[in-house]
């Protein structure tokens, strides 16, 4: 297939070529992968060293090789995924390919394997928020491993993400460090904190100072290119429908006990939460309809089916249209499969995605953490239901964009996207919805401010 780049795709490619260490903040479905491959293909004329692409496992294994194979001018590119067992990785890494792809979990092994022989002068970090936890003397081991070679052996470092700051401005320091070693936001995370944040009134977490947003945006402006679909397309926003359900009396009693006393007794099982975080998790479980009992987190007890009934109404109203359902706890999945035997779980089998996109799966159950990066589900449907809720904004946005407006339009589907939030009234569900919406506002402001390159 012939590649006819759109203006924003040309901008992405040119930014990568012009700014050796840069970040591309592009909305999902905006062609980041293809544009980056196009830039790598051009760079091969002046640098024949292999390129390393870091990505989530499914994306590293399938998305990057498949994307190159789609376009006539990129078909000749050799891409080898370095994934799987250590023996599989050792075999794959011997191939003299233009691009090696691997998942972030293999970073420690990869850096150790190459040692002083590190061959990658260009590194692309797809979904770069995986690097947000980097710290000079602590933080994640994977990010630390990459940090050891980032400014000594890597000349060109490209970051790709549609959600650069899913949890607020504090997410940016770790990612920015790989680009400039702390030149813009501070050499250490502590210095970054002291300059632009203060401790939250409750003593937990950080709150950005009033001047932080503008100043941080200004510091990063020369490195970051923002491409927002709304600037290029006439998109219809998803139609969001909040469906509230009430907990039955018995379930409400258990919820109130857990919320206030951090303890409740479910069918002779004593359920206790040791800390605020554990209490929140238990409350979310009760809101969904089942709670884990015991210390192993393998046994659970069902408390109500209010959300299941709400989902049944949504499925009936869909009148045969396929529905994508996001769940969080394994107990939820068991109950969903029991209630909707016609449903299918999204797994690693490519045939599952094929059948969904062919309209052969009526209900697809997916965990947001495994149904995000690199999956194309837009052909299968345009209805998403959040059965359960969690605090992670990035995962929530990623699963939405698998069938979101941008992808619907690119696939030629002239239809709106419907998002149904099933919310247990007067529970932590409402707090999660409110919190992820507030995080979204912070990120939107940041992305808008970075549009200087696109306007």
C-alpha positions in Angstrom: 0.0 0.0 0.0 1.3 3.4 -0.9 1.9 5.8 2.0 0.5 9.3 1.5 1.4 11.1 4.7 -0.9 13.6 6.2 0.5 17.0 7.3 0.7 16.0 10.9 2.5 12.8 10.1 5.1 14.8 8.1 5.5 17.1 11.1 6.1 14.1 13.4 8.7 12.7 11.0 10.5 16.0 10.5 10.5 16.7 14.3 12.3 13.4 14.9 14.8 14.2 12.2 15.4 17.8 13.3 15.5 17.2 17.1 17.8 14.3 18.0 16.3 13.9 21.5 12.6 14.7 21.4 9.2 13.7 22.5 6.1 13.3 20.4 2.9 13.8 22.2 0.3 12.6 19.7 -3.2 11.4 20.3 -3.9 7.7 19.8 -4.5 6.7 16.2 -2.5 9.7 14.8 0.1 7.5 13.1 3.0 7.8 15.5 4.3 4.4 14.6 4.2 4.9 10.8 5.7 8.4 11.1 8.5 7.2 13.3 9.3 4.3 10.9 9.4 6.8 8.1 12.0 8.9 10.0 14.0 5.8 10.9 14.0 4.8 7.2 15.4 8.3 6.3 18.0 8.1 9.1 19.3 4.8 7.7 20.8 6.8 4.8 23.3 8.5 7.3 23.5 5.9 10.1 23.4 2.2 9.5 23.5 1.2 13.2 20.5 -0.8 14.4 17.6 1.0 16.1 16.1 -0.2 19.4 12.3 0.2 19.9 11.0 -0.2 23.5 7.3 -0.9 23.8 4.7 -2.9 25.7 5.0 -6.6 24.9 2.1 -7.0 22.5 3.2 -3.8 20.6 6.9 -4.9 20.4 6.0 -8.4 19.2 3.4 -7.5 16.7 2.5 -3.9 16.1 5.8 -2.5 14.9 6.6 -5.3 12.4 3.0 -5.4 11.1 2.9 -1.6 10.6 6.1 -1.7 8.5 4.6 -4.5 6.4 1.6 -2.4 5.5 3.4 0.2 3.5 5.3 -0.2 0.2 8.2 2.0 1.1 8.7 0.4 4.5 8.3 -3.3 3.5 12.0 -3.7 3.0 12.8 -2.7 6.6 13.9 -5.7 8.7 12.4 -5.7 12.2 13.1 -8.4 14.7 11.3 -8.7 18.1 13.5 -9.6 21.0 10.9 -11.2 23.2 10.1 -14.4 24.9 12.4 -16.7 26.9 16.1 -15.9 27.4 17.0 -18.5 24.8 14.5 -17.0 22.3 15.9 -13.5 23.0 19.5 -14.6 22.5 18.6 -16.2 19.2 16.7 -13.2 17.9 19.3 -10.6 18.9 21.8 -12.3 16.6 19.8 -11.2 13.5 21.3 -8.3 11.7 18.1 -6.3 11.5 17.5 -2.6 11.0 15.2 -2.5 14.0 15.1 -4.5 17.2 11.9 -4.3 19.3 11.6 -5.4 22.9 9.4 -5.0 25.8 10.4 -2.8 28.8 10.6 -5.8 31.1 13.7 -6.9 29.1 15.7 -3.7 29.6 17.8 -5.0 32.4 18.7 -8.1 30.5 19.4 -6.2 27.3 21.7 -3.7 28.9 23.6 -6.5 30.7 23.8 -8.6 27.5 25.4 -5.9 25.4 27.6 -4.3 28.1 30.2 -2.0 26.5 29.2 -3.4 23.1 25.8 -1.5 23.2 25.0 -1.1 19.4 21.9 1.1 19.4 22.7 4.8 18.7 18.9 5.5 18.2 16.3 4.4 20.8 12.6 4.9 20.5 10.5 4.6 23.7 7.0 3.8 22.7 4.5 4.7 25.5 7.3 6.6 27.2 5.3 7.0 30.5 6.8 3.6 31.3 10.0 5.6 32.1 8.3 8.2 34.4 9.5 6.5 37.5 13.2 7.0 36.8 15.3 8.5 39.6 19.1 8.9 39.8 19.6 6.8 42.9 16.4 4.9 43.2 13.3 4.1 41.2 12.6 1.2 38.8 15.4 -1.1 37.8 14.4 -1.1 34.2 14.5 2.7 34.0 17.8 2.6 35.9 19.3 0.2 33.4 18.3 2.4 30.4 19.6 5.4 32.3 23.1 3.9 32.4 23.4 4.1 28.6 21.0 7.0 27.8 23.6 9.8 27.7 26.7 7.8 27.1 25.9 5.5 24.2 22.6 6.8 22.7 22.7 9.8 20.4 19.1 10.0 19.4 16.3 9.3 21.8 12.6 9.5 20.7 9.7 9.3 23.1 6.2 8.5 21.9 3.0 8.8 24.0 -0.5 10.2 23.9 -0.6 10.6 27.7 2.6 12.3 28.9 1.3 13.2 32.3 -1.6 10.9 33.2 -1.1 11.5 37.0 -0.1 15.2 36.7 3.0 17.2 36.1 5.2 15.1 38.4 5.2 12.4 35.7 7.3 14.5 33.4 10.7 14.6 35.2 11.7 11.0 34.6 10.8 11.1 30.9 12.5 14.5 30.4 15.7 13.3 32.0 16.3 10.8 29.2 16.2 13.7 26.8 18.4 16.3 28.5 19.9 14.7 31.7 18.0 17.2 33.8 19.0 20.3 32.0 15.5 21.7 31.8 13.6 20.3 34.8 16.4 19.8 37.3 19.2 17.4 37.6 17.4 15.4 40.3 13.8 14.7 41.1 14.2 16.3 44.5 15.3 19.6 42.8 12.3 19.3 40.5 10.0 18.9 43.5 11.4 21.7 45.4 11.1 24.1 42.5 7.6 23.4 41.3 5.7 21.5 44.0 4.7 21.4 47.6 3.4 18.6 49.8 -0.3 18.1 49.7 -2.3 19.4 52.7 -3.0 15.8 53.9 0.7 15.1 53.9 0.5 12.6 51.0 1.6 13.3 47.4 2.6 16.5 45.7 0.6 19.6 44.6 1.9 21.8 41.8 2.6 25.4 42.6 0.5 28.0 40.7 3.4 28.9 38.4 4.5 25.3 37.7 2.3 24.6 34.7 3.4 27.6 32.6 7.1 27.3 33.5 7.4 23.5 32.9 5.6 23.9 29.6 8.1 26.6 28.6 11.1 24.5 29.6 10.0 21.6 27.4 8.6 23.4 24.4 11.6 23.0 22.2 11.8 19.2 22.7 8.1 18.3 22.6 5.7 18.2 19.6 2.0 17.9 20.4 -0.3 16.6 17.7 -4.0 16.6 18.7 -6.6 15.0 16.5 -9.0 17.8 17.3 -6.7 20.2 15.5 -6.9 18.2 12.3 -10.3 16.4 12.3 -13.9 17.3 12.9 -14.3 14.7 15.6 -17.4 14.0 17.6 -16.7 13.5 21.3 -17.7 10.2 22.8 -21.3 10.2 24.2 -20.8 9.4 27.9 -23.6 7.9 29.9 -23.3 7.5 33.6 -25.5 4.7 34.9 -25.9 4.7 38.6 -26.9 1.6 40.6 -27.8 1.4 44.2 -26.2 -1.2 46.5 -28.7 -3.6 48.1 -29.2 -3.3 51.9 -26.9 -6.1 52.8 -24.1 -5.0 50.5 -24.5 -1.4 51.7 -24.0 -2.6 55.3 -20.7 -4.4 54.3 -19.6 -1.3 52.4 -20.3 1.1 55.3 -18.5 -1.2 57.7 -15.4 -1.4 55.5 -15.5 2.3 54.8 -15.7 3.4 58.4 -14.2 0.5 60.4 -11.9 -1.0 57.8 -13.5 -4.4 58.8 -16.5 -6.4 57.9 -17.7 -10.0 58.2 -18.9 -11.7 55.0 -20.3 -15.2 55.4 -18.2 -15.9 58.5 -15.1 -14.6 56.8 -13.5 -11.7 58.6 -12.4 -9.1 56.0 -9.9 -6.5 57.2 -8.1 -3.7 55.4 -4.7 -2.7 56.7 -4.4 0.8 55.6 -6.3 3.4 53.5 -5.2 1.9 50.1 -6.4 -1.6 51.0 -9.7 -0.2 52.3 -10.2 1.6 48.9 -9.6 -1.6 47.0 -12.1 -3.5 49.2 -14.6 -0.8 48.7 -14.2 -0.9 45.0 -14.7 -4.7 45.1 -17.9 -4.4 47.1 -19.1 -1.7 44.7 -18.6 -4.1 41.8 -20.5 -6.9 43.6 -17.9 -9.3 45.1 -15.1 -9.0 47.6 -12.0 -11.1 48.2 -11.8 -12.9 51.6 -8.9 -14.4 53.3 -5.2 -13.5 52.8 -4.5 -15.3 49.6 -6.8 -13.1 47.4 -8.0 -16.2 45.6 -11.3 -16.8 47.3 -14.1 -14.2 47.0 -17.8 -13.9 47.9 -20.5 -12.4 45.8 -22.5 -9.6 47.5 -24.9 -8.3 44.8 -25.6 -8.2 41.0 -26.6 -4.6 40.6 -23.9 -3.8 38.1 -24.5 -7.1 36.2 -28.2 -6.1 35.8 -27.2 -2.7 34.5 -24.9 -4.3 32.0 -27.7 -6.6 30.9 -29.8 -3.6 30.1 -27.0 -2.0 28.1 -26.5 -5.2 26.1 -30.3 -5.5 25.4 -30.4 -1.9 24.3 -27.5 -2.4 22.0 -29.8 -4.7 20.0 -27.2 -7.0 18.7 -24.3 -4.5 18.4 -21.0 -5.7 19.9 -20.1 -4.3 23.3 -16.6 -3.9 24.8 -16.6 -4.3 28.6 -13.7 -3.1 30.8 -13.3 -5.0 34.1 -10.7 -4.8 36.8 -10.8 -7.7 39.3 -10.6 -11.3 38.4 -13.7 -12.0 40.4 -15.6 -9.6 38.1 -14.5 -11.5 35.1 -15.7 -14.8 36.5 -19.1 -13.3 37.3 -19.3 -11.6 33.9 -18.5 -14.8 32.0 -21.2 -16.6 34.0 -23.8 -14.0 33.4 -22.9 -13.5 29.7 -21.8 -16.9 28.4 -21.8 -15.5 24.9 -18.9 -13.2 25.9 -15.3 -13.7 25.1 -12.2 -12.7 27.0 -9.6 -10.7 25.1 -6.4 -12.8 25.2 -3.1 -13.1 23.3 -4.7 -15.1 20.5 -4.7 -12.9 17.3 -7.9 -14.8 16.2 -9.8 -13.2 19.1 -9.1 -9.7 17.7 -9.9 -10.9 14.2 -13.3 -12.4 15.3 -14.1 -9.2 17.2 -13.4 -7.0 14.3 -15.4 -9.3 12.1 -18.5 -8.9 14.3 -18.4 -12.5 15.5 -18.1 -11.7 19.2 -21.1 -10.1 20.9 -19.4 -9.1 24.1 -15.6 -8.7 24.6 -14.3 -8.6 28.2 -10.9 -6.8 28.5 -8.7 -5.6 31.3 -7.5 -2.1 30.5 -3.9 -3.0 31.4 -3.8 -5.6 28.7 -6.1 -4.0 26.1 -4.4 -0.8 25.4 -1.3 -0.1 23.5 -1.3 -1.1 19.8 -4.6 -2.9 19.6 -7.1 -2.0 16.8 -10.6 -2.9 17.9 -12.6 -0.1 16.1 -14.0 -2.4 13.4 -15.7 -4.6 16.0 -17.9 -2.0 17.7 -18.4 1.5 19.1 -19.8 0.8 22.6 -17.6 0.7 25.7 -18.8 -0.1 29.2 -16.7 0.5 32.3 -18.0 -2.2 34.6 -15.4 -1.5 37.2 -13.3 1.6 37.8 -9.6 2.2 38.7 -7.4 5.2 39.4 -5.1 4.8 36.4 -6.1 7.4 33.8 -3.7 6.2 31.1 -5.2 2.7 31.1 -8.7 4.1 31.0 -7.9 6.3 28.0 -6.0 3.6 26.2 -8.9 1.1 26.2 -11.3 3.9 25.1 -9.1 4.8 22.2 -9.1 1.2 20.9 -12.6 2.0 19.6 -12.5 5.8 20.0 -13.6 8.5 17.6 -10.2 8.9 15.8 -9.9 5.2 15.0 -13.6 5.0 14.0 -13.1 7.8 11.5 -9.8 6.4 10.2 -11.5 3.1 9.6 -14.3 4.7 7.7 -17.0 4.3 10.3 -19.3 7.3 10.5 -20.7 6.5 13.9 -20.5 8.0 17.4 -18.7 6.2 20.3 -20.8 5.5 23.3 -19.2 5.2 26.8 -21.2 3.8 29.6 -19.9 4.2 33.2 -21.7 1.8 35.6 -21.3 3.6 38.9 -22.4 2.4 42.4 -24.0 5.4 44.0 -22.4 6.9 47.1 -19.3 4.7 46.8 -15.7 5.2 46.0 -16.7 4.7 42.3 -17.8 8.3 42.3 -14.5 9.5 43.7 -12.6 7.6 41.0 -14.6 9.1 38.2 -14.1 12.6 39.7 -10.4 12.0 40.2 -9.7 10.7 36.7 -11.6 13.7 35.3 -9.5 16.1 37.3 -6.3 14.5 36.0 -7.6 14.7 32.5 -8.0 18.5 32.9 -4.3 18.9 33.9 -3.1 16.9 31.0 -5.3 18.7 28.5 -3.9 22.0 29.6 -0.4 20.7 29.2 -1.0 19.3 25.7 -2.7 22.5 24.5 0.3 24.5 25.7 2.7 22.4 23.7 0.9 23.0 20.4 3.3 25.8 19.4 4.9 23.4 16.9 1.6 22.5 15.3 -0.1 25.9 15.0 
